[in-house]
Amino acid sequence: MNLLKKYFHRFMYDGLAGLAIGLFATIVAGNMLETIGLIMGGSIGQFIALVSSVVKLLVGIAIGVGVATKLSAPPCVVVCAAITGYIGAYAHDIMKGVHLVKGSINVDKSGEPLVAFIAAYVTVEIGCIIANKTKLNYLITPIIVITIGAIVSFYAATPIHKMTKAYREAIEWATGQNEIIMSIIVAVLMCLAMTLPISTVALAMSIDMTGSMAAAAAIGCCVSMIGYATASFRDNKIEGFILQGLGTSAIQMPNIIKNPLIILPTVITSAVLSPIAVCLMNMTSDIDAVGLGSCGFISQILTYQTMVNDGISRNIVLIEILLVQFLIPAIATWFISEFMRKHNFIKEGDMKISL
């Protein structure tokens, strides 16, 4: 029983913390660099934007290293976890035969973080057991753990791909409903997706979101990040606010598993705010703005460009973005979370993050 608790803690807290570190070092840092490149412009800006594109493609490797270091793996196992993390991230494409084409790597997306995490975690746990058992450690350990990690990633890729596909189909179903229902469902599902170790950008790209649907999705993503940052301010203070509000709300995943009720402030806010913004304020957005939330402010920049190009006043667009993607989510989630704390649905420490 104690052994089970030990591995549960390693998986739920140290393992998922390593996943979050990998996401921060790639997706979050990459989006920040992309914003800096857009602002700077010129040859330097183009170089920074190019670097950001490369950084975001290395998510599997970063997750592998993050998980391995958080679990205090030996150096050899850390390297193996980086390899299996990469294999896991692109396992579905590798199995389809589209990742390696005539000896060249074909990569146009960040990969699947959840499969990368599972592959890396299994690699580390097995690696920690067999590492340093023999003088041939640096030969035997990589062969065994990389093989096992790759097998695990290929087996995990199919069900996770099916899960993501089902999630995508639920969003696609919403597109056939009236605008109010569509905006509610899309915003809530994207809000929830932001806390899951899946690629929300890839999810949005697979549906080809545009116009009001893209606006609803962008709102859900922003509410998730700003909402968790605000609702958890008591537990995490300003550092946690910045990490979640500008980084990723996925670091709340261990807390959500412990107390699922903490999702309610963001879900309720998304469901109420999205139809107001889409149906009454006529907000629109672009597919490239979806799945990012407030990370790097790229979503806000692209939403601004889309609405201005549609002929809406620049000042009105700025005010709407400020209200809908920042101020209202912060205020609404704070009030809901404080109500829940008052009635003990959320307790002190329930939203404390640990990296």
Phi and psi in degrees as a GROMACS rama.xvg file:
@    title "Ramachandran Plot"
@    xaxis  label "Phi"
@    yaxis  label "Psi"
@TYPE xy
-64.1473  -36.4087  ASN-2
-65.2432  -40.4698  LEU-3
-63.0704  -43.3385  LEU-4
-63.9938  -37.8792  LYS-5
-61.271  -48.8524  LYS-6
-72.5926  -31.2621  TYR-7
-63.3922  -43.1916  PHE-8
-65.4998  -42.0752  HIS-9
-62.9039  -39.8829  ARG-10
-71.5347  -49.4753  PHE-11
-73.6836  -35.7468  MET-12
-108.06  -60.1523  TYR-13
-68.8797  -43.6489  ASP-14
-63.3155  -50.273  GLY-15
-67.9037  -29.2569  LEU-16
-65.3614  -39.0625  ALA-17
-63.7592  -38.9192  GLY-18
-58.7436  -45.9334  LEU-19
-62.46  -40.0912  ALA-20
-60.8044  -43.1745  ILE-21
-61.9515  -40.2345  GLY-22
-66.1229  -40.725  LEU-23
-63.529  -39.9759  PHE-24
-74.4157  -16.4208  ALA-25
-119.769  -71.7413  THR-26
-62.5403  -50.2483  ILE-27
-68.104  -51.2377  VAL-28
-61.8416  -38.7038  ALA-29
-63.0196  -41.8245  GLY-30
-66.5959  -38.3094  ASN-31
-62.3968  -45.1003  MET-32
-63.5607  -38.0418  LEU-33
-61.8254  -41.5491  GLU-34
-63.6427  -43.6057  THR-35
-60.7001  -42.1899  ILE-36
-62.8981  -40.9391  GLY-37
-63.6063  -40.4369  LEU-38
-69.819  -43.1178  ILE-39
-71.0469  -42.8982  MET-40
66.2718  -173.203  GLY-41
67.2074  -168.472  GLY-42
-67.1797  -36.4441  SER-43
-66.4441  -43.6666  ILE-44
-62.1103  -39.5984  GLY-45
-64.858  -38.8348  GLN-46
-64.0933  -45.0329  PHE-47
-63.5326  -40.5313  ILE-48
-63.8692  -37.8301  ALA-49
-64.5432  -43.4713  LEU-50
-60.6893  -41.2457  VAL-51
-61.8889  -37.9107  SER-52
-64.5675  -40.6507  SER-53
-67.6241  -43.7056  VAL-54
-57.0209  -43.6689  VAL-55
-69.2605  -18.0807  LYS-56
-82.7353  -10.7696  LEU-57
-99.5354  21.2725  LEU-58
-60.1697  -39.1458  VAL-59
-63.5815  -43.7479  GLY-60
-62.9034  -45.1122  ILE-61
-63.7564  -40.0892  ALA-62
-63.6169  -42.5742  ILE-63
-58.8346  -46.1459  GLY-64
-66.874  -41.9443  VAL-65
-61.0861  -45.8565  GLY-66
-64.7531  -45.0734  VAL-67
-63.8759  -42.3649  ALA-68
-70.4265  -38.3021  THR-69
-65.5288  -29.3351  LYS-70
-93.3958  10.1402  LEU-71
55.8765  45.8865  SER-72
-76.6667  151.816  ALA-73
-62.8043  157.113  PRO-74
-52.4346  -42.6479  PRO-75
-61.7991  -39.5211  CYS-76
-70.9289  -33.8148  VAL-77
-59.6942  -45.3436  VAL-78
-63.7692  -42.6363  VAL-79
-63.6487  -38.4082  CYS-80
-65.3653  -35.671  ALA-81
-62.7435  -40.5075  ALA-82
-67.3768  -49.3543  ILE-83
-70.5566  -28.2034  THR-84
-62.2282  -42.002  GLY-85
-65.3232  -45.2607  TYR-86
-59.5944  -42.9603  ILE-87
-62.8042  -40.8267  GLY-88
-60.7115  -34.4214  ALA-89
-115.684  20.7857  TYR-90
-57.7133  -42.4286  ALA-91
-63.8684  -43.2474  HIS-92
-68.6491  -36.1424  ASP-93
-62.3051  -44.2807  ILE-94
-67.0378  -30.9361  MET-95
-78.3756  -12.1026  LYS-96
80.364  21.1237  GLY-97
-110.518  -1.40433  VAL-98
-84.4675  -40.4354  HIS-99
-110.313  115.128  LEU-100
-122.218  111.56  VAL-101
52.9305  42.8104  LYS-102
82.6684  -3.07128  GLY-103
-108.271  141.994  SER-104
-79.934  126.414  ILE-105
-106.985  102.392  ASN-106
-127.471  121.881  VAL-107
-132.255  12.0564  ASP-108
-152.548  168.981  LYS-109
-75.4374  -16.7986  SER-110
94.4577  -176.357  GLY-111
-104.41  104.983  GLU-112
-60.0929  -37.0799  PRO-113
-66.7454  -43.3557  LEU-114
-65.8148  -40.2792  VAL-115
-58.6139  -42.6377  ALA-116
-63.9705  -47.2208  PHE-117
-61.2736  -46.0332  ILE-118
-62.427  -44.0467  ALA-119
-66.5402  -40.9823  ALA-120
-63.0695  -47.0021  TYR-121
-61.9544  -41.6656  VAL-122
-57.2921  -46.1519  THR-123
-66.184  -46.8308  VAL-124
-62.9937  -42.8172  GLU-125
-70.9611  -40.11  ILE-126
-61.122  -39.7899  GLY-127
-66.0865  -26.7752  CYS-128
-77.1072  -42.6403  ILE-129
-97.543  -15.508  ILE-130
-65.0359  147.608  ALA-131
63.3679  19.0103  ASN-132
-85.889  -14.4192  LYS-133
-148.911  161.342  THR-134
-69.4481  -16.2394  LYS-135
-92.3066  24.1634  LEU-136
-50.9337  -48.0672  ASN-137
-73.2397  -7.61322  TYR-138
-100.742  -47.5212  LEU-139
-75.2004  -45.2869  ILE-140
-57.3034  -50.5938  THR-141
-59.6253  -41.2886  PRO-142
-60.2769  -45.6312  ILE-143
-70.714  -52.8069  ILE-144
-74.124  -32.7069  VAL-145
-67.714  -41.0901  ILE-146
-61.382  -48.2405  THR-147
-64.923  -43.8675  ILE-148
-60.9296  -39.7348  GLY-149
-66.6075  -43.034  ALA-150
-61.1795  -44.8861  ILE-151
-60.8563  -42.6607  VAL-152
-64.2944  -39.0867  SER-153
-68.3693  -37.7082  PHE-154
-71.0263  -35.1747  TYR-155
-77.7215  -27.7814  ALA-156
-61.7068  -42.251  ALA-157
-64.8325  -53.5829  THR-158
-63.2252  -35.4548  PRO-159
-69.8959  -37.4956  ILE-160
-63.1718  -40.3893  HIS-161
-65.4005  -38.7289  LYS-162
-62.8677  -45.2285  MET-163
-64.5362  -38.1406  THR-164
-63.2512  -42.5785  LYS-165
-63.4761  -38.7728  ALA-166
-63.5333  -43.5935  TYR-167
-63.2547  -40.5466  ARG-168
-66.0653  -32.403  GLU-169
-65.3466  -39.2056  ALA-170
-68.7272  -41.6661  ILE-171
-62.6796  -36.5168  GLU-172
-60.577  -37.2489  TRP-173
-63.806  -27.28  ALA-174
-65.6161  -22.518  THR-175
-86.6046  -1.19204  GLY-176
-93.2258  173.68  GLN-177
-66.3117  165.283  ASN-178
-62.0469  -33.6606  GLU-179
-67.0117  -51.1734  ILE-180
-61.6097  -43.8032  ILE-181
-57.9864  -48.4262  MET-182
-64.236  -36.8348  SER-183
-66.95  -51.3741  ILE-184
-64.2539  -46.2469  ILE-185
-62.712  -45.3627  VAL-186
-63.3034  -44.3854  ALA-187
-66.1349  -44.8341  VAL-188
-65.3333  -39.0193  LEU-189
-71.864  -33.3562  MET-190
-60.8212  -45.7859  CYS-191
-67.4751  -38.5987  LEU-192
-63.1775  -29.1398  ALA-193
-64.322  -24.0368  MET-194
-93.7252  -4.00237  THR-195
-94.0023  149.138  LEU-196
-78.6354  56.8234  PRO-197
-126.345  162.53  ILE-198
-84.6841  103.083  SER-199
-69.0812  -28.7695  THR-200
-66.2795  -46.6271  VAL-201
-63.1765  -37.2271  ALA-202
-60.7948  -45.9045  LEU-203
-66.4052  -41.3454  ALA-204
-63.7272  -34.2358  MET-205
-70.5231  -18.6021  SER-206
-99.8566  -15.0355  ILE-207
59.8884  58.4596  ASP-208
-74.2034  134.059  MET-209
-144.358  171.087  THR-210
55.8465  -133.368  GLY-211
-67.2675  -32.068  SER-212
-65.6723  -42.8262  MET-213
-63.6692  -37.0283  ALA-214
-63.7997  -44.504  ALA-215
-62.05  -42.3879  ALA-216
-64.9908  -43.0698  ALA-217
-62.9011  -38.0102  ALA-218
-64.0777  -45.8046  ILE-219
-58.9707  -41.4179  GLY-220
-65.745  -43.0645  CYS-221
-66.6234  -41.9545  CYS-222
-60.7524  -38.8457  VAL-223
-59.7041  -49.4212  SER-224
-72.4587  -52.3829  MET-225
-66.8894  -37.1361  ILE-226
-64.8463  -49.3355  GLY-227
-65.4828  -36.6974  TYR-228
-61.303  -41.8458  ALA-229
-76.2351  -47.1131  THR-230
-62.5897  -28.696  ALA-231
-99.6849  11.146  SER-232
-59.423  -36.222  PHE-233
-57.6199  -38.8018  ARG-234
-86.8569  -30.515  ASP-235
-116.737  -9.57786  ASN-236
57.4392  -159.497  LYS-237
-68.6991  -35.366  ILE-238
-62.8309  -44.2748  GLU-239
-66.808  -34.1732  GLY-240
-61.6719  -44.6757  PHE-241
-68.1932  -44.2109  ILE-242
-58.8602  -40.0569  LEU-243
-87.2489  -40.1824  GLN-244
-71.7659  -31.7495  GLY-245
-113.558  -10.3556  LEU-246
-105.444  -90.3853  GLY-247
-157.988  142.188  THR-248
-84.5279  -2.44302  SER-249
-63.1715  -19.4931  ALA-250
-71.322  -6.29187  ILE-251
-86.2604  -4.14087  GLN-252
-54.4233  -46.9432  MET-253
-59.2032  -36.8501  PRO-254
-70.3163  -34.9815  ASN-255
-64.9014  -39.2571  ILE-256
-65.0057  -38.2966  ILE-257
-70.3275  -41.8453  LYS-258
-140.034  89.4067  ASN-259
-59.0299  -19.065  PRO-260
-65.1664  -18.3183  LEU-261
-69.8749  -9.65283  ILE-262
-78.0809  -17.8326  ILE-263
-60.9147  -42.8884  LEU-264
-56.268  -43.0641  PRO-265
-75.0735  -38.3552  THR-266
-65.2014  -46.425  VAL-267
-63.0729  -44.3174  ILE-268
-62.4864  -42.8155  THR-269
-60.8728  -44.8414  SER-270
-65.3394  -33.6368  ALA-271
-86.2366  -41.8807  VAL-272
-74.6427  -38.443  LEU-273
-59.0154  -50.7707  SER-274
-63.8765  -30.2216  PRO-275
-65.1409  -46.2956  ILE-276
-68.6897  -40.4511  ALA-277
-79.6662  -45.4005  VAL-278
-87.5129  -36.2492  CYS-279
-95.8432  -38.867  LEU-280
-95.9172  -6.30047  MET-281
55.1324  40.1432  ASN-282
-74.2757  144.075  MET-283
-131.741  171.344  THR-284
-156.86  -170.788  SER-285
-123.797  153.174  ASP-286
-56.973  -34.6194  ILE-287
-70.8897  -13.4382  ASP-288
-90.2207  -8.55798  ALA-289
-89.9334  141.613  VAL-290
93.38  -2.61415  GLY-291
-104.782  -22.608  LEU-292
62.944  -131.996  GLY-293
-100.122  9.89788  SER-294
-66.9904  116.168  CYS-295
70.7619  0.75744  GLY-296
60.2648  17.097  PHE-297
-66.5294  -41.1118  ILE-298
-58.9665  -41.2426  SER-299
-68.2722  -40.5661  GLN-300
-63.2779  -45.5295  ILE-301
-71.0804  -36.1099  LEU-302
-63.3124  -42.325  THR-303
-59.4699  -48.3929  TYR-304
-62.2602  -41.7632  GLN-305
-62.459  -47.7451  THR-306
-71.418  -36.5445  MET-307
-66.0812  -40.7215  VAL-308
-64.4914  -23.7196  ASN-309
-80.7318  -0.157089  ASP-310
95.4341  10.5539  GLY-311
-85.9616  143.019  ILE-312
-55.1835  138.054  SER-313
-58.5131  -42.4859  ARG-314
-65.1316  -41.3699  ASN-315
-63.5099  -43.0298  ILE-316
-61.2207  -45.1441  VAL-317
-60.742  -43.4394  LEU-318
-64.772  -44.3804  ILE-319
-63.2801  -43.2141  GLU-320
-63.4723  -44.466  ILE-321
-60.3914  -43.2475  LEU-322
-70.935  -52.325  LEU-323
-77.7229  -33.8537  VAL-324
-101.682  -6.42047  GLN-325
-132.845  -67.5321  PHE-326
-66.1783  -53.6777  LEU-327
-62.5327  -44.7621  ILE-328
-57.4682  -40.2043  PRO-329
-66.0716  -47.376  ALA-330
-67.6168  -46.4678  ILE-331
-64.186  -46.9429  ALA-332
-66.8453  -32.8167  THR-333
-64.4201  -46.5574  TRP-334
-63.0415  -44.2155  PHE-335
-65.2282  -44.0925  ILE-336
-66.3826  -36.9039  SER-337
-66.6419  -37.8664  GLU-338
-62.1476  -43.4008  PHE-339
-68.1248  -34.9235  MET-340
-67.1825  -39.7295  ARG-341
-61.5879  -33.731  LYS-342
-102.235  17.3337  HIS-343
63.554  20.258  ASN-344
-75.0007  -31.3758  PHE-345
-121.521  127.698  ILE-346
-109.429  163.563  LYS-347
-57.7982  130.071  GLU-348
90.7692  -9.66516  GLY-349
-63.3377  -27.3374  ASP-350
-113.731  17.6412  MET-351
-69.0658  128.045  LYS-352
-98.7853  151.265  ILE-353
-141.088  121.188  SER-354
